[in-house]
């Protein structure tokens, strides 16, 4: 009985070597798990990378680009209204063109008058051309194509007709320069005819807005000193290049992407600010040219109101 009990106790008891091995395994297993986790985290950190430039450019667009454009236009409007109040109330220390207009000779007044009459005539011809294209389905389908060759042809037609107008010397009466001028205005109207797809209400509102902007900024330029905005020629040319490049970029990148939205914002809102600045510059340029061009009796070439 006693020997049997001893044998049973030996059978149920663990050898000392097994206990040591179990003890070692018990403390070594957590050490291996922590080391593996550390290696895994280090490898994931090393292999982790941020989005590439292409991924950022083609990411979905956000409202930040459009909000910045609206803020820029709003800031420009505030500056324009402030300048109108400042110069219109006569707070400037230097006289403006409107102050000198009372002392202009008749030929200077006629030059300014003819320049703005040609501008109004260009607008009327462009509107008539756009209306004619709208009534012709074939012509509308031709100018409304969104392909790159069609856009390049439109740009080439506008630039080529403008170069033709400016290359012909001005002479009183109806001549080739007047025909080229009418052709250029007609091309502009045909190119902008697809804007009729926006609807009559939107176009009417845009026309009133444009008239208000042109009238207000022209008044600012007339009230401001004569050389106040004539120094903006270089920055305006650079800005025109940026807006043109952004407009070309919108042909390839839709505004639904981040980069496309930025280019669209530059093209629309930047173009609006640029055109407003050009109005200030061109108004004072017209006045300066009308004042400084020699007297008709002594001038080698007549004053050209079309090229202004």
C-alpha positions as a Markdown table, in Angstrom:
| # | Residue | x | y | z |
|---|---|---|---|---|
| 1 | Unk | 0.0 | 0.0 | 0.0 |
| 2 | Unk | 2.7 | 2.4 | 1.0 |
| 3 | Unk | 4.8 | 1.7 | -2.2 |
| 4 | Unk | 1.7 | 2.0 | -4.3 |
| 5 | Unk | 1.0 | 5.5 | -2.8 |
| 6 | Unk | 4.6 | 6.6 | -3.5 |
| 7 | Unk | 4.3 | 5.5 | -7.1 |
| 8 | Unk | 1.1 | 7.5 | -7.6 |
| 9 | Unk | 2.7 | 10.6 | -6.0 |
| 10 | Unk | 5.7 | 10.3 | -8.4 |
| 11 | Unk | 3.3 | 10.0 | -11.3 |
| 12 | Unk | 1.4 | 13.1 | -10.5 |
| 13 | Unk | 4.4 | 15.2 | -9.5 |
| 14 | Unk | 6.4 | 17.3 | -12.2 |
| 15 | Unk | 10.1 | 16.9 | -12.7 |
| 16 | Unk | 12.3 | 19.9 | -11.7 |
| 17 | Unk | 13.7 | 20.3 | -15.3 |
| 18 | Unk | 10.1 | 20.6 | -16.7 |
| 19 | Unk | 9.2 | 23.2 | -14.1 |
| 20 | Unk | 12.3 | 25.2 | -15.1 |
| 21 | Unk | 11.5 | 25.0 | -18.8 |
| 22 | Unk | 7.9 | 26.1 | -18.1 |
| 23 | Unk | 9.1 | 29.0 | -16.0 |
| 24 | Unk | 11.5 | 30.1 | -18.8 |
| 25 | Unk | 8.7 | 29.8 | -21.4 |
| 26 | Unk | 6.3 | 31.7 | -19.2 |
| 27 | Unk | 8.6 | 34.8 | -18.9 |
| 28 | Unk | 10.1 | 34.6 | -22.5 |
| 29 | Unk | 6.8 | 34.6 | -24.4 |
| 30 | Unk | 5.7 | 38.2 | -23.5 |
| 31 | Unk | 9.2 | 39.4 | -24.4 |
| 32 | Unk | 8.9 | 38.0 | -27.9 |
| 33 | Unk | 5.5 | 39.7 | -28.4 |
| 34 | Unk | 6.7 | 43.1 | -27.4 |
| 35 | Unk | 9.7 | 42.9 | -29.7 |
| 36 | Unk | 7.6 | 41.8 | -32.7 |
| 37 | Unk | 5.2 | 44.7 | -32.1 |
| 38 | Unk | 8.0 | 47.2 | -31.9 |
| 39 | Unk | 9.5 | 45.9 | -35.2 |
| 40 | Unk | 6.0 | 46.0 | -36.8 |
| 41 | Unk | 5.4 | 49.6 | -35.7 |
| 42 | Unk | 8.9 | 50.7 | -36.9 |
| 43 | Unk | 8.4 | 49.0 | -40.3 |
| 44 | Unk | 5.0 | 50.7 | -40.7 |
| 45 | Unk | 6.4 | 54.1 | -39.9 |
| 46 | Unk | 9.2 | 53.6 | -42.4 |
| 47 | Unk | 6.9 | 52.5 | -45.2 |
| 48 | Unk | 4.2 | 55.1 | -44.4 |
| 49 | Unk | 4.2 | 58.1 | -46.9 |
| 50 | Unk | 2.1 | 61.1 | -47.5 |
| 51 | Unk | 0.1 | 61.8 | -50.7 |
| 52 | Unk | 2.0 | 62.6 | -53.8 |
| 53 | Unk | 1.8 | 65.9 | -55.7 |
| 54 | Unk | -0.4 | 64.3 | -58.3 |
| 55 | Unk | -2.7 | 62.8 | -55.7 |
| 56 | Unk | -3.1 | 66.2 | -54.0 |
| 57 | Unk | -3.7 | 67.9 | -57.3 |
| 58 | Unk | -6.4 | 65.4 | -58.4 |
| 59 | Unk | -8.1 | 65.3 | -54.9 |
| 60 | Unk | -11.7 | 66.4 | -54.7 |
| 61 | Unk | -12.1 | 70.1 | -54.7 |
| 62 | Unk | -13.0 | 72.1 | -51.6 |
| 63 | Unk | -14.6 | 75.5 | -51.2 |
| 64 | Unk | -11.4 | 77.2 | -50.1 |
| 65 | Unk | -10.4 | 78.2 | -53.6 |
| 66 | Unk | -13.8 | 79.7 | -54.4 |
| 67 | Unk | -14.0 | 81.4 | -51.1 |
| 68 | Unk | -10.6 | 83.1 | -51.6 |
| 69 | Unk | -11.7 | 84.3 | -55.0 |
| 70 | Unk | -15.0 | 85.7 | -53.6 |
| 71 | Unk | -13.0 | 87.4 | -50.8 |
| 72 | Unk | -10.6 | 88.9 | -53.4 |
| 73 | Unk | -13.5 | 90.3 | -55.4 |
| 74 | Unk | -15.2 | 91.7 | -52.3 |
| 75 | Unk | -11.9 | 93.4 | -51.3 |
| 76 | Unk | -11.5 | 94.9 | -54.7 |
| 77 | Unk | -15.1 | 96.2 | -54.6 |
| 78 | Unk | -14.4 | 97.9 | -51.2 |
| 79 | Unk | -11.3 | 99.5 | -52.6 |
| 80 | Unk | -13.1 | 100.7 | -55.7 |
| 81 | Unk | -15.9 | 102.2 | -53.7 |
| 82 | Unk | -13.4 | 103.9 | -51.4 |
| 83 | Unk | -11.5 | 105.3 | -54.3 |
| 84 | Unk | -14.7 | 106.6 | -55.9 |
| 85 | Unk | -15.6 | 108.4 | -52.7 |
| 86 | Unk | -12.1 | 109.7 | -52.2 |
| 87 | Unk | -11.5 | 111.1 | -55.7 |
| 88 | Unk | -15.2 | 111.9 | -56.3 |
| 89 | Unk | -15.3 | 114.2 | -53.3 |
| 90 | Unk | -12.2 | 116.0 | -54.4 |
| 91 | Unk | -10.1 | 114.9 | -51.5 |
| 92 | Unk | -7.0 | 114.3 | -53.7 |
| 93 | Unk | -4.4 | 117.0 | -53.7 |
| 94 | Unk | -3.9 | 116.7 | -57.5 |
| 95 | Unk | -6.6 | 117.6 | -60.1 |
| 96 | Unk | -8.1 | 114.8 | -62.1 |
| 97 | Unk | -9.1 | 114.6 | -65.7 |
| 98 | Unk | -12.7 | 115.6 | -64.9 |
| 99 | Unk | -11.3 | 118.8 | -63.4 |
| 100 | Unk | -9.3 | 119.6 | -66.5 |
| 101 | Unk | -12.1 | 118.7 | -68.9 |
| 102 | Unk | -13.6 | 122.2 | -68.6 |
| 103 | Unk | -10.4 | 123.6 | -70.1 |
| 104 | Unk | -9.9 | 121.0 | -72.9 |
| 105 | Unk | -9.8 | 122.3 | -76.5 |
| 106 | Unk | -12.6 | 121.1 | -78.8 |
| 107 | Unk | -10.3 | 118.7 | -80.6 |
| 108 | Unk | -9.4 | 116.9 | -77.3 |
| 109 | Unk | -13.1 | 116.6 | -76.4 |
| 110 | Unk | -13.8 | 115.2 | -79.9 |
| 111 | Unk | -11.0 | 112.6 | -79.5 |
| 112 | Unk | -12.4 | 111.3 | -76.2 |
| 113 | Unk | -15.9 | 111.4 | -77.6 |
| 114 | Unk | -15.0 | 109.4 | -80.7 |
| 115 | Unk | -13.1 | 106.9 | -78.7 |
| 116 | Unk | -16.1 | 106.0 | -76.5 |
| 117 | Unk | -18.4 | 106.1 | -79.5 |
| 118 | Unk | -16.2 | 103.4 | -81.2 |
| 119 | Unk | -16.3 | 101.5 | -77.9 |
| 120 | Unk | -20.1 | 101.6 | -77.9 |
| 121 | Unk | -20.2 | 100.7 | -81.6 |
| 122 | Unk | -18.0 | 97.6 | -80.9 |
| 123 | Unk | -20.4 | 96.5 | -78.2 |
| 124 | Unk | -23.4 | 96.9 | -80.4 |
| 125 | Unk | -21.8 | 95.0 | -83.3 |
| 126 | Unk | -20.7 | 92.2 | -80.9 |
| 127 | Unk | -24.3 | 91.9 | -79.5 |
| 128 | Unk | -25.7 | 91.8 | -83.0 |
| 129 | Unk | -23.2 | 89.1 | -84.1 |
| 130 | Unk | -24.0 | 87.0 | -81.0 |
| 131 | Unk | -27.7 | 87.3 | -81.7 |
| 132 | Unk | -27.2 | 86.2 | -85.3 |
| 133 | Unk | -25.1 | 83.2 | -84.3 |
| 134 | Unk | -27.8 | 82.2 | -81.7 |
| 135 | Unk | -30.4 | 82.1 | -84.4 |
| 136 | Unk | -28.3 | 79.8 | -86.6 |
| 137 | Unk | -28.1 | 76.2 | -85.4 |
| 138 | Unk | -25.1 | 75.4 | -87.7 |
| 139 | Unk | -23.2 | 78.5 | -86.5 |
| 140 | Unk | -24.0 | 77.8 | -82.9 |
| 141 | Unk | -22.8 | 74.2 | -83.1 |
| 142 | Unk | -19.6 | 75.4 | -84.7 |
| 143 | Unk | -18.7 | 78.0 | -82.0 |
| 144 | Unk | -20.1 | 75.9 | -79.1 |
| 145 | Unk | -17.7 | 73.0 | -79.6 |
| 146 | Unk | -15.7 | 72.3 | -76.5 |
| 147 | Unk | -12.8 | 70.6 | -78.3 |
| 148 | Unk | -9.3 | 72.0 | -78.0 |
| 149 | Unk | -8.9 | 72.7 | -81.7 |
| 150 | Unk | -12.1 | 74.7 | -81.7 |
| 151 | Unk | -10.9 | 76.8 | -78.7 |
| 152 | Unk | -7.5 | 77.4 | -80.4 |
| 153 | Unk | -9.2 | 78.5 | -83.6 |
| 154 | Unk | -11.4 | 80.9 | -81.6 |
| 155 | Unk | -8.4 | 82.4 | -79.8 |
| 156 | Unk | -6.5 | 82.6 | -83.1 |
| 157 | Unk | -9.4 | 84.4 | -84.8 |
| 158 | Unk | -9.7 | 87.0 | -82.0 |
| 159 | Unk | -6.0 | 87.7 | -81.8 |
| 160 | Unk | -5.6 | 87.7 | -85.6 |
| 161 | Unk | -8.5 | 90.1 | -86.2 |
| 162 | Unk | -7.2 | 92.5 | -83.5 |
| 163 | Unk | -3.7 | 92.5 | -85.1 |
| 164 | Unk | -5.3 | 93.3 | -88.4 |
| 165 | Unk | -7.2 | 96.2 | -87.0 |
| 166 | Unk | -4.2 | 97.7 | -85.3 |
| 167 | Unk | -1.9 | 97.3 | -88.3 |
| 168 | Unk | -4.1 | 99.5 | -90.6 |
| 169 | Unk | -3.6 | 103.2 | -90.2 |
| 170 | Unk | -6.6 | 105.3 | -89.3 |
| 171 | Unk | -8.1 | 107.7 | -91.8 |
| 172 | Unk | -11.4 | 109.7 | -91.5 |
| 173 | Unk | -14.3 | 108.1 | -93.3 |
| 174 | Unk | -15.3 | 104.5 | -93.9 |
| 175 | Unk | -12.3 | 102.5 | -95.1 |
| 176 | Unk | -10.5 | 99.2 | -94.6 |
| 177 | Unk | -9.7 | 99.9 | -90.9 |
| 178 | Unk | -13.4 | 100.3 | -90.2 |
| 179 | Unk | -14.2 | 97.1 | -91.9 |
| 180 | Unk | -11.5 | 95.3 | -90.0 |
| 181 | Unk | -12.8 | 96.9 | -86.7 |
| 182 | Unk | -16.3 | 95.6 | -87.5 |
| 183 | Unk | -14.9 | 92.1 | -88.3 |
| 184 | Unk | -13.1 | 92.0 | -85.0 |
| 185 | Unk | -16.2 | 93.0 | -83.0 |
| 186 | Unk | -18.2 | 90.4 | -84.9 |
| 187 | Unk | -15.7 | 87.7 | -84.1 |
| 188 | Unk | -15.9 | 88.6 | -80.4 |
| 189 | Unk | -19.7 | 88.4 | -80.5 |
| 190 | Unk | -19.6 | 85.0 | -82.2 |
| 191 | Unk | -17.1 | 83.6 | -79.8 |
| 192 | Unk | -19.2 | 84.7 | -76.8 |
| 193 | Unk | -22.5 | 83.6 | -78.3 |
| 194 | Unk | -22.5 | 80.2 | -76.3 |
| 195 | Unk | -23.0 | 82.2 | -73.1 |
| 196 | Unk | -26.6 | 82.3 | -74.1 |
| 197 | Unk | -26.9 | 78.8 | -72.7 |
| 198 | Unk | -26.8 | 80.4 | -69.3 |
| 199 | Unk | -30.3 | 81.9 | -69.7 |
| 200 | Unk | -31.7 | 85.3 | -70.3 |
| 201 | Unk | -32.1 | 86.3 | -66.7 |
| 202 | Unk | -28.4 | 85.5 | -65.9 |
| 203 | Unk | -27.2 | 87.4 | -68.9 |
| 204 | Unk | -29.4 | 90.4 | -68.2 |
| 205 | Unk | -28.0 | 90.5 | -64.6 |
| 206 | Unk | -24.5 | 90.1 | -65.9 |
| 207 | Unk | -25.0 | 93.0 | -68.4 |
| 208 | Unk | -26.2 | 95.3 | -65.6 |
| 209 | Unk | -23.3 | 94.3 | -63.4 |
| 210 | Unk | -20.9 | 94.9 | -66.2 |
| 211 | Unk | -22.4 | 98.3 | -67.0 |
| 212 | Unk | -22.2 | 99.3 | -63.3 |
| 213 | Unk | -18.6 | 98.2 | -63.0 |
| 214 | Unk | -17.5 | 100.0 | -66.2 |
| 215 | Unk | -19.3 | 103.2 | -65.2 |
| 216 | Unk | -18.0 | 103.2 | -61.7 |
| 217 | Unk | -14.4 | 102.4 | -62.5 |
| 218 | Unk | -14.4 | 104.9 | -65.4 |
| 219 | Unk | -15.6 | 107.5 | -63.0 |
| 220 | Unk | -12.8 | 106.6 | -60.6 |
| 221 | Unk | -10.3 | 106.9 | -63.4 |
| 222 | Unk | -11.6 | 110.3 | -64.5 |
| 223 | Unk | -11.6 | 111.7 | -61.0 |
| 224 | Unk | -8.2 | 110.4 | -60.1 |
| 225 | Unk | -4.9 | 112.2 | -61.0 |
| 226 | Unk | -4.0 | 111.5 | -64.7 |
| 227 | Unk | -0.9 | 109.3 | -63.9 |
| 228 | Unk | -2.4 | 107.5 | -60.9 |
| 229 | Unk | -3.1 | 104.2 | -62.8 |
| 230 | Unk | -0.8 | 104.6 | -65.8 |
| 231 | Unk | 2.1 | 102.8 | -63.9 |
| 232 | Unk | 0.2 | 99.5 | -63.8 |
| 233 | Unk | 1.0 | 98.5 | -67.3 |
| 234 | Unk | 3.7 | 95.9 | -66.4 |
| 235 | Unk | 1.8 | 94.2 | -63.5 |
| 236 | Unk | -1.3 | 94.1 | -65.7 |
| 237 | Unk | 0.5 | 92.4 | -68.5 |
| 238 | Unk | 1.9 | 89.8 | -66.1 |
| 239 | Unk | -1.5 | 89.3 | -64.5 |
| 240 | Unk | -3.0 | 88.8 | -68.0 |
| 241 | Unk | -0.4 | 86.1 | -68.7 |
| 242 | Unk | -1.3 | 84.3 | -65.4 |
| 243 | Unk | -5.1 | 84.5 | -66.1 |
| 244 | Unk | -4.6 | 83.3 | -69.6 |
| 245 | Unk | -2.5 | 80.3 | -68.5 |
| 246 | Unk | -5.1 | 79.5 | -65.8 |
| 247 | Unk | -7.8 | 79.6 | -68.5 |
| 248 | Unk | -5.9 | 77.2 | -70.7 |
| 249 | Unk | -5.4 | 74.9 | -67.7 |
| 250 | Unk | -9.2 | 74.7 | -67.2 |
| 251 | Unk | -9.5 | 73.1 | -70.6 |
| 252 | Unk | -7.7 | 70.0 | -69.2 |
| 253 | Unk | -8.5 | 70.0 | -65.5 |
| 254 | Unk | -12.2 | 70.0 | -64.4 |
| 255 | Unk | -13.1 | 72.3 | -61.5 |
| 256 | Unk | -14.1 | 69.2 | -59.4 |
| 257 | Unk | -10.4 | 68.6 | -58.7 |
| 258 | Unk | -8.3 | 70.6 | -56.2 |
| 259 | Unk | -6.0 | 72.0 | -58.9 |
| 260 | Unk | -8.8 | 72.6 | -61.4 |
| 261 | Unk | -10.8 | 74.5 | -58.8 |
| 262 | Unk | -7.8 | 76.7 | -58.1 |
| 263 | Unk | -7.3 | 77.4 | -61.8 |
| 264 | Unk | -11.0 | 78.1 | -62.3 |
| 265 | Unk | -11.0 | 80.5 | -59.4 |
| 266 | Unk | -8.0 | 82.4 | -60.9 |
| 267 | Unk | -9.6 | 82.5 | -64.3 |
| 268 | Unk | -13.0 | 83.8 | -63.1 |
| 269 | Unk | -12.3 | 85.9 | -60.1 |
| 270 | Unk | -8.7 | 86.9 | -61.0 |
| 271 | Unk | -10.0 | 87.8 | -64.5 |
| 272 | Unk | -12.7 | 90.0 | -63.1 |
| 273 | Unk | -10.2 | 91.9 | -60.9 |
| 274 | Unk | -7.8 | 92.1 | -63.9 |
| 275 | Unk | -10.4 | 93.6 | -66.2 |
| 276 | Unk | -11.4 | 96.1 | -63.6 |
| 277 | Unk | -7.8 | 97.2 | -63.3 |
| 278 | Unk | -7.5 | 97.4 | -67.1 |
| 279 | Unk | -10.5 | 99.7 | -67.1 |
| 280 | Unk | -8.7 | 102.1 | -64.8 |
| 281 | Unk | -5.6 | 101.9 | -66.9 |
| 282 | Unk | -7.3 | 102.2 | -70.3 |
| 283 | Unk | -9.5 | 105.2 | -69.2 |
| 284 | Unk | -6.5 | 107.2 | -68.1 |
| 285 | Unk | -4.5 | 106.1 | -71.2 |
| 286 | Unk | -7.3 | 107.4 | -73.5 |
| 287 | Unk | -7.3 | 110.7 | -71.7 |
| 288 | Unk | -3.5 | 111.0 | -71.8 |
| 289 | Unk | -3.4 | 110.1 | -75.5 |
| 290 | Unk | -6.1 | 112.6 | -76.4 |
| 291 | Unk | -4.3 | 115.4 | -74.5 |
| 292 | Unk | -0.8 | 114.7 | -75.6 |
| 293 | Unk | -1.4 | 113.9 | -79.3 |
| 294 | Unk | -0.3 | 116.9 | -81.4 |
| 295 | Unk | -2.8 | 119.4 | -82.8 |
| 296 | Unk | -4.6 | 118.1 | -85.9 |
| 297 | Unk | -2.9 | 120.8 | -88.0 |
| 298 | Unk | 0.6 | 119.8 | -87.0 |
| 299 | Unk | 0.2 | 116.0 | -86.4 |
| 300 | Unk | 2.0 | 113.7 | -88.8 |
| 301 | Unk | -0.7 | 111.1 | -88.4 |
| 302 | Unk | -4.3 | 111.6 | -87.2 |
| 303 | Unk | -5.4 | 110.5 | -83.8 |
| 304 | Unk | -6.6 | 106.9 | -83.9 |
| 305 | Unk | -9.7 | 106.4 | -81.7 |
| 306 | Unk | -10.1 | 102.8 | -82.7 |
| 307 | Unk | -6.7 | 101.6 | -81.5 |
| 308 | Unk | -7.2 | 103.2 | -78.1 |
